[in-house]
Amino acid sequence: MAALLRAVPRWRGPAAWGKPLCGLWSCGGREDPKRWVRSRSPGSEEKAPGTETEKFQMVYRFDAIRAFGYISRLKVAQTALTLVALPPGFYWYSQGLMPLDSLCLVGGIAGFALAMLCWMSHFFRRLVGILYVNESGTVLRVAHLTFWGWRQDTYCPVADVVPLTETRDRPHEVFVRIQQYSGKQTFYLPLRYGRVLDRERFTQVFGRLDSLK
């Protein structure tokens, strides 16, 4: 996975990603909340009570998250196409048009593709793209991917977030984990490959790190 992170280009500007994608992942530090509502699919945001009128400041950004979204959607499509080939394969085998070895090969490829989809989805759904903190510093908003490779926002109380200084993870590692005391959900933060945009707010949530970028 570290090699994949290094291989994904880290474009810096909205022009590199294409204008149609700016509505899915913010191209700047501030965005219009109404535009976000229109750009998301229903049910793609887990809102915390009382955050409807809150303003959030971007504190961290992982530019390559769009590329991982593309990979996730391509993997879903590839797996679907592979599984669609199974029924015709069984039919051709029943008619004597396909040998058993070929049917087993098709089944093995479909099974491997499905297993890889499950593994990649488990990881990509926890990969952090953008982090926001509200003005009062009490709520952390995590932008990550869905199973289908689209953006989803999850809100976490800052008081429930385990500071990185209390974990065994180190900033120089490929990923550091964003954990919650309640154990609700764990996210993977590629700190080495992302950008800390607001060091002060980031430190308030995760603690002071000696090698913070």
C-alpha contacts under 8 A as a table, 3 or more apart, distances in Angstrom:
res1	aa1	res2	aa2	distance
1	M	4	L	4.97
1	M	5	L	6.31
2	A	5	L	5.07
2	A	6	R	6.37
2	A	174	V	6.32
3	A	6	R	5.12
3	A	7	A	6.13
4	L	7	A	4.98
4	L	8	V	6.26
5	L	8	V	5.41
5	L	193	Y	7.62
6	R	9	P	7.52
8	V	64	A	6.46
8	V	67	A	7.02
9	P	64	A	6.73
10	R	63	D	5.78
10	R	64	A	5.49
11	W	16	A	5.95
11	W	17	W	7.26
11	W	63	D	6.45
11	W	64	A	7.24
12	R	16	A	7.21
12	R	63	D	6.79
13	G	16	A	5.64
13	G	17	W	7.23
13	G	27	C	7.25
14	P	17	W	5.34
14	P	18	G	6.21
14	P	19	K	6.50
14	P	22	C	6.66
14	P	27	C	5.67
15	A	18	G	5.14
15	A	19	K	6.34
17	W	21	L	6.67
17	W	22	C	7.80
18	G	21	L	5.88
18	G	22	C	7.27
19	K	22	C	5.49
20	P	23	G	6.67
21	L	24	L	5.36
21	L	25	W	6.63
22	C	25	W	5.45
22	C	26	S	5.77
22	C	27	C	5.68
23	G	26	S	6.48
23	G	35	R	6.98
23	G	36	W	6.64
23	G	39	S	5.78
24	L	36	W	7.45
24	L	39	S	6.16
24	L	40	R	7.23
24	L	150	W	7.78
24	L	151	R	6.58
25	W	66	R	7.63
25	W	151	R	7.38
26	S	29	G	7.33
26	S	30	R	7.66
26	S	31	E	6.61
28	G	31	E	7.01
29	G	57	Q	6.87
29	G	58	M	5.46
30	R	57	Q	7.02
30	R	58	M	7.27
31	E	35	R	7.72
31	E	36	W	7.82
32	D	35	R	5.35
32	D	36	W	6.68
33	P	36	W	5.11
33	P	37	V	6.48
34	K	37	V	5.18
34	K	38	R	6.55
35	R	38	R	5.28
35	R	39	S	6.25
36	W	39	S	5.09
36	W	40	R	6.28
37	V	40	R	5.62
38	R	41	S	7.83
40	R	44	S	6.41
40	R	151	R	7.43
41	S	44	S	5.80
42	P	45	E	7.93
43	G	46	E	7.51
44	S	146	T	7.94
44	S	151	R	7.19
44	S	152	Q	4.95
44	S	153	D	6.86
45	E	152	Q	5.42
45	E	153	D	4.82
45	E	154	T	6.26
46	E	152	Q	7.86
46	E	153	D	6.16
46	E	154	T	5.03
46	E	155	Y	6.39
47	K	51	T	6.91
47	K	52	E	7.87
47	K	153	D	7.80
47	K	154	T	6.73
47	K	155	Y	5.94
48	A	51	T	5.86
48	A	155	Y	5.79
48	A	156	C	7.57
49	P	52	E	7.59
50	G	53	T	7.16
50	G	54	E	7.56
51	T	54	E	4.93
54	E	134	N	6.48
54	E	135	E	7.51
55	K	134	N	5.68
55	K	135	E	6.24
56	F	132	Y	5.69
56	F	133	V	5.29
56	F	134	N	4.12
56	F	135	E	6.13
56	F	141	R	7.96
57	Q	132	Y	5.22
57	Q	133	V	5.39
57	Q	134	N	6.04
57	Q	135	E	6.96
58	M	61	R	7.58
58	M	130	I	7.19
58	M	131	L	5.91
58	M	132	Y	4.32
58	M	133	V	6.64
58	M	197	L	6.95
58	M	198	D	7.21
59	V	130	I	7.73
59	V	131	L	5.68
59	V	132	Y	5.47
59	V	133	V	6.89
59	V	196	V	5.87
59	V	197	L	4.84
59	V	198	D	4.55
59	V	199	R	7.09
59	V	201	R	6.64
59	V	202	F	5.98
60	Y	130	I	5.54
60	Y	131	L	5.01
60	Y	132	Y	7.11
60	Y	194	G	7.08
60	Y	195	R	5.59
60	Y	196	V	4.45
60	Y	197	L	5.35
60	Y	198	D	7.07
60	Y	202	F	7.63
61	R	129	G	5.92
61	R	130	I	4.48
61	R	131	L	6.57
61	R	194	G	5.65
61	R	195	R	5.32
61	R	196	V	6.67
61	R	197	L	7.31
62	F	65	I	5.92
62	F	128	V	7.27
62	F	129	G	4.95
62	F	130	I	6.19
62	F	190	P	7.36
62	F	193	Y	6.79
62	F	194	G	4.27
62	F	195	R	6.39
63	D	66	R	7.14
63	D	129	G	7.22
63	D	194	G	6.70
64	A	67	A	5.37
64	A	68	F	6.69
64	A	129	G	7.91
65	I	68	F	5.11
65	I	69	G	6.28
65	I	128	V	7.76
65	I	129	G	5.32
66	R	69	G	4.87
66	R	70	Y	6.35
67	A	70	Y	5.05
67	A	71	I	6.31
68	F	71	I	4.93
68	F	72	S	6.08
68	F	124	F	7.40
68	F	149	G	7.60
69	G	72	S	5.08
69	G	73	R	6.29
69	G	145	L	6.84
69	G	149	G	4.39
69	G	150	W	6.32
70	Y	73	R	5.25
70	Y	74	L	6.11
70	Y	149	G	6.70
71	I	74	L	5.09
71	I	75	K	6.06
71	I	149	G	7.77
72	S	75	K	5.13
72	S	76	V	6.34
72	S	120	M	7.46
72	S	121	S	7.14
72	S	124	F	7.41
72	S	147	F	7.57
72	S	148	W	6.62
72	S	149	G	5.06
73	R	76	V	5.12
73	R	77	A	6.28
73	R	148	W	5.71
73	R	149	G	5.27
74	L	77	A	5.09
74	L	78	Q	6.02
75	K	78	Q	5.02
75	K	79	T	6.06
75	K	117	L	6.45
76	V	79	T	5.25
76	V	80	A	6.16
76	V	117	L	6.79
76	V	148	W	7.10
77	A	80	A	5.11
77	A	81	L	6.23
78	Q	81	L	5.23
78	Q	82	T	6.23
78	Q	113	A	7.82
79	T	82	T	5.06
79	T	83	L	6.20
79	T	110	A	7.03
79	T	113	A	5.50
79	T	114	L	6.09
79	T	117	L	7.15
80	A	83	L	5.22
80	A	84	V	6.14
81	L	84	V	5.10
81	L	85	A	6.60
82	T	85	A	5.40
82	T	86	L	7.24
82	T	109	I	7.45
82	T	110	A	5.40
82	T	113	A	7.48
83	L	86	L	5.46
83	L	110	A	5.63
84	V	87	P	6.59
84	V	88	P	7.90
85	A	88	P	5.80
85	A	89	G	6.28
85	A	106	V	7.71
86	L	89	G	4.98
86	L	90	F	6.31
86	L	106	V	6.93
86	L	107	G	6.77
86	L	110	A	7.76
87	P	90	F	5.21
87	P	91	Y	6.25
88	P	91	Y	4.98
88	P	92	W	6.05
89	G	92	W	5.18
89	G	93	Y	6.10
89	G	98	M	7.28
89	G	103	L	6.14
89	G	106	V	7.61
90	F	93	Y	5.04
90	F	94	S	6.14
90	F	103	L	7.11
91	Y	94	S	5.10
91	Y	95	Q	6.29
92	W	95	Q	5.05
92	W	96	G	6.17
92	W	97	L	4.90
92	W	98	M	5.45
93	Y	96	G	5.01
93	Y	97	L	5.61
93	Y	98	M	4.62
93	Y	99	P	6.33
93	Y	100	L	6.95
93	Y	103	L	7.09
94	S	97	L	7.56
95	Q	98	M	7.78
96	G	99	P	7.06
98	M	102	S	6.53
98	M	103	L	6.89
99	P	102	S	5.52
99	P	103	L	6.56
100	L	103	L	5.06
100	L	104	C	6.14
101	D	104	C	5.15
101	D	105	L	6.19
102	S	105	L	4.98
102	S	106	V	6.26
103	L	106	V	5.15
103	L	107	G	6.14
104	C	107	G	4.98
104	C	108	G	5.96
105	L	108	G	5.05
105	L	109	I	6.18
106	V	109	I	5.20
106	V	110	A	6.19
107	G	110	A	5.09
107	G	111	G	6.08
108	G	111	G	5.07
108	G	112	F	6.06
109	I	112	F	5.15
109	I	113	A	6.06
110	A	113	A	5.11
110	A	114	L	6.15
111	G	114	L	5.13
111	G	115	A	6.18
112	F	115	A	5.11
112	F	116	M	6.12
113	A	116	M	5.15
113	A	117	L	6.11
114	L	117	L	5.03
114	L	118	C	6.31
115	A	118	C	5.19
115	A	119	W	6.33
116	M	119	W	5.10
116	M	120	M	5.97
117	L	120	M	5.19
117	L	121	S	5.83
118	C	121	S	5.19
118	C	122	H	6.12
119	W	122	H	5.21
119	W	123	F	6.48
120	M	123	F	5.19
120	M	124	F	5.90
121	S	124	F	5.10
121	S	125	R	5.81
121	S	147	F	5.67
122	H	125	R	5.68
122	H	126	R	6.91
123	F	126	R	5.44
123	F	127	L	6.39
124	F	127	L	5.00
124	F	144	H	7.86
124	F	145	L	6.18
124	F	146	T	7.65
124	F	147	F	7.73
124	F	149	G	7.94
125	R	144	H	6.28
125	R	145	L	4.78
125	R	146	T	5.28
125	R	147	F	6.23
126	R	144	H	6.42
126	R	145	L	7.07
126	R	186	T	6.86
126	R	187	F	4.53
126	R	188	Y	5.67
127	L	144	H	5.80
127	L	145	L	6.91
127	L	187	F	5.98
127	L	188	Y	4.91
127	L	189	L	6.36
127	L	190	P	7.79
128	V	131	L	7.40
128	V	142	V	6.67
128	V	143	A	6.11
128	V	144	H	4.90
128	V	145	L	7.79
128	V	187	F	6.46
128	V	188	Y	5.94
128	V	189	L	5.33
128	V	190	P	7.33
129	G	142	V	7.60
129	G	143	A	5.49
129	G	144	H	5.32
129	G	145	L	7.85
130	I	142	V	6.17
130	I	143	A	5.04
130	I	144	H	7.20
131	L	140	L	7.06
131	L	141	R	5.79
131	L	142	V	4.95
131	L	143	A	6.30
132	Y	140	L	5.79
132	Y	141	R	4.89
132	Y	142	V	6.57
133	V	137	G	5.87
133	V	138	T	7.40
133	V	139	V	5.82
133	V	140	L	4.75
133	V	141	R	6.14
133	V	201	R	7.18
134	N	137	G	5.24
134	N	138	T	6.55
134	N	139	V	5.69
134	N	140	L	6.85
134	N	141	R	7.98
135	E	138	T	7.95
136	S	139	V	7.88
137	G	140	L	7.76
137	G	158	V	7.28
137	G	201	R	7.47
137	G	204	Q	7.82
137	G	205	V	7.93
138	T	157	P	5.96
138	T	158	V	5.13
138	T	159	A	7.06
139	V	155	Y	6.66
139	V	156	C	5.78
139	V	157	P	4.58
139	V	158	V	5.14
140	L	155	Y	5.74
140	L	156	C	5.11
140	L	157	P	6.04
140	L	158	V	5.72
141	R	153	D	6.46
141	R	154	T	5.71
141	R	155	Y	4.56
141	R	156	C	6.36
142	V	153	D	5.51
142	V	154	T	5.15
142	V	155	Y	6.30
142	V	156	C	7.76
143	A	151	R	6.54
143	A	152	Q	5.64
143	A	153	D	4.49
143	A	154	T	6.52
144	H	151	R	5.70
144	H	152	Q	5.41
144	H	153	D	6.40
144	H	154	T	7.87
145	L	148	W	7.69
145	L	149	G	5.38
145	L	150	W	5.31
145	L	151	R	4.75
145	L	152	Q	5.66
146	T	149	G	5.17
146	T	150	W	5.30
146	T	151	R	6.13
146	T	152	Q	6.08
147	F	150	W	7.53
156	C	160	D	7.02
156	C	161	V	7.23
157	P	160	D	5.34
157	P	161	V	6.80
158	V	161	V	5.18
158	V	205	V	6.26
159	A	162	V	7.99
160	D	180	Q	5.24
160	D	181	Y	5.31
160	D	182	S	6.67
161	V	178	I	7.11
161	V	179	Q	5.94
161	V	180	Q	4.49
161	V	181	Y	6.30
161	V	205	V	7.37
161	V	206	F	7.73
162	V	166	E	6.78
162	V	167	T	7.64
162	V	178	I	6.98
162	V	179	Q	5.46
162	V	180	Q	5.39
162	V	181	Y	6.12
162	V	206	F	7.15
163	P	166	E	5.50
163	P	167	T	7.14
163	P	205	V	6.53
163	P	206	F	4.10
163	P	207	G	5.47
164	L	167	T	5.27
164	L	168	R	7.83
164	L	169	D	6.85
164	L	170	R	7.82
164	L	176	V	7.79
164	L	177	R	7.78
164	L	178	I	7.48
164	L	206	F	5.21
164	L	207	G	6.28
164	L	209	L	7.92
165	T	168	R	7.79
165	T	206	F	7.04
165	T	207	G	5.84
165	T	208	R	7.16
165	T	209	L	6.99
169	D	173	E	7.18
169	D	176	V	5.50
169	D	177	R	7.08
170	R	173	E	5.64
170	R	176	V	6.74
171	P	175	F	7.92
171	P	176	V	6.76
171	P	191	L	6.37
171	P	192	R	6.85
171	P	209	L	7.34
171	P	211	S	6.37
171	P	212	L	6.57
172	H	191	L	7.64
172	H	192	R	6.10
172	H	211	S	7.39
173	E	176	V	6.67
173	E	191	L	7.90
173	E	192	R	7.05
174	V	190	P	5.88
174	V	191	L	7.20
174	V	192	R	6.28
174	V	193	Y	7.94
175	F	188	Y	5.82
175	F	189	L	5.32
175	F	190	P	4.60
175	F	191	L	6.46
175	F	192	R	7.63
176	V	188	Y	5.83
176	V	189	L	5.15
176	V	190	P	6.52
176	V	191	L	6.85
177	R	186	T	6.52
177	R	187	F	5.67
177	R	188	Y	4.78
177	R	189	L	5.95
178	I	186	T	5.60
178	I	187	F	4.98
178	I	188	Y	6.21
178	I	189	L	6.76
179	Q	183	G	6.92
179	Q	185	Q	6.72
179	Q	186	T	4.85
179	Q	187	F	6.75
180	Q	183	G	5.07
180	Q	184	K	6.44
180	Q	185	Q	6.70
180	Q	186	T	6.99
181	Y	184	K	7.97
183	G	186	T	7.46
190	P	193	Y	5.57
190	P	194	G	6.15
191	L	194	G	5.24
191	L	195	R	7.32
191	L	213	K	7.86
192	R	213	K	7.51
195	R	213	K	7.02
196	V	199	R	6.06
196	V	202	F	7.40
196	V	213	K	6.42
198	D	201	R	5.70
198	D	202	F	6.11
199	R	202	F	5.06
199	R	203	T	6.01
200	E	203	T	5.21
200	E	204	Q	6.33
201	R	204	Q	5.01
201	R	205	V	6.56
202	F	205	V	5.41
202	F	206	F	6.10
202	F	207	G	7.54
203	T	206	F	5.21
203	T	207	G	4.57
203	T	208	R	5.15
203	T	209	L	7.61
204	Q	207	G	5.80
204	Q	208	R	7.79
208	R	212	L	7.81
209	L	212	L	5.20
